[in-house]
Amino acid sequence: MKKTTRINTEMRYINNRQQFTIPDLMAEFEISRSTAGRDVAAIQELGMPLVSTVGPDGGFSVMRNQLLPAVQFNTDELKALFVSFMATTNQQLPFLQNRQTLTEKLLAIASQTQQDSLIALQQLLRFEQTNPRNTQLLELTDTGSPLLRQVITTSLQTRHLQLTWQNGVTDEIYLQYLGHQQASWRLFFYSLTKQQVKNLPLDQVKTIAPIATDLDLTSMETKIKQATPTPTITLKLGPHAIAQFNRYHQLADQLEYLDPFEQSARYETYLDLNDQPAVANFIDWFLFLGTDVQVLKLPSRLNNQIQQRLRDGLN
């Protein structure tokens, strides 16, 4: 990292903290003590008011009510932000209209040379969701669920929510997170009404409202752990299967790597064998992983269906 870039980054790092020490800078920016000391001196010369304290807990702090210079982006940073906005087109992301205004503001603060570079990037890069006839076109499906912004805004205040589903049923939940996959959003939550861990499409929600009562997070974690079904499937994945897993898997899925080089991994999941669509999807995904899979635990009923699918494929 160039010295000027490092010092600018250090200034932001320092300004975001009440207090810091020389070892903090050394660890964060991987620099020597002498370099950290010179950087602090340079930052003070640039006008950032630092106050030093002595003693075991000593260090530096920033005088409050002091502002850093206006944010400025270098060309590579502008490219990174611009490409990020391009990649989110037609992805049903929230705050859609804000993305356009942000892009316009980025162009406004860019120099003419930087603007030309960004326009060239827009013409050069294509993503899976890009319309080839009009790269700036936002598809109608990009709007997503009208409740998405409301769910996010409400959840930032409290995860304790009351949902009314499209079928009229009301549910009291603790929202764990929102997940986006295959152009749709899903709610991952613990239902306090049914005492179950569930995930359902956002488009099944009719209304959402916050519940004022605070929930004990430790208690909620315990309840979620107790309600999580015991895995019924255990697989050992080799390098090819791991690569396939990384290409596509369910949002809640994760691997336990068995070696430091991440060439083998353990995968566990629960599958309701009475949910036929879920079973069919799992079999498709299992076959997608390829032959680099060792079955450690698999219900015989599911294994029979997999074998039948393989036989049907050979006929």
Stockholm file with secondary structure:
# STOCKHOLM 1.0

chainA/1-315         MKKTTRINTEMRYINNRQQFTIPDLMAEFEISRSTAGRDVAAIQELGMPLVSTVGPDGGFSVMRNQLLPAVQFNTDELKALFVSFMATTNQQLPFLQNRQTLTEKLLAIASQTQQDSLIALQQLLRFEQTNPRNTQLLELTDTGSPLLRQVITTSLQTRHLQLTWQNGVTDEIYLQYLGHQQASWRLFFYSLTKQQVKNLPLDQVKTIAPIATDLDLTSMETKIKQATPTPTITLKLGPHAIAQFNRYHQLADQLEYLDPFEQSARYETYLDLNDQPAVANFIDWFLFLGTDVQVLKLPSRLNNQIQQRLRDGLN
#=GR chainA/1-315 SS CCHHHHHHHHHHHHHTSSEECHHHHHHHHTCCHHHHHHHHHHHHHTTCCEEEECSTTCEEEECTTCCCCCCCCCHHHHHHHHHHHHHTTTSCCSSHHHHHHHHHHHHHHSCHHHHHHHHHHHHHCCCTTCCTTCTTCCCGGGGCCTTHHHHHHHHHHCSEEEEEETTSCEEEEEEEEEEEETTEEEEEEEETTTTEEEEEEGGGEEEEEECCSCCCHHHHHHHHHHHSCCCCEEEEECHHHHHHHHHSCCTTCCEEESSTTCCCEEEEECCCTTCHHHHHHHHHHHHHTCSCEEEEECCHHHHHHHHHHHHHHHC
#=GC SS_cons         CCHHHHHHHHHHHHHTSSEECHHHHHHHHTCCHHHHHHHHHHHHHTTCCEEEECSTTCEEEECTTCCCCCCCCCHHHHHHHHHHHHHTTTSCCSSHHHHHHHHHHHHHHSCHHHHHHHHHHHHHCCCTTCCTTCTTCCCGGGGCCTTHHHHHHHHHHCSEEEEEETTSCEEEEEEEEEEEETTEEEEEEEETTTTEEEEEEGGGEEEEEECCSCCCHHHHHHHHHHHSCCCCEEEEECHHHHHHHHHSCCTTCCEEESSTTCCCEEEEECCCTTCHHHHHHHHHHHHHTCSCEEEEECCHHHHHHHHHHHHHHHC
//
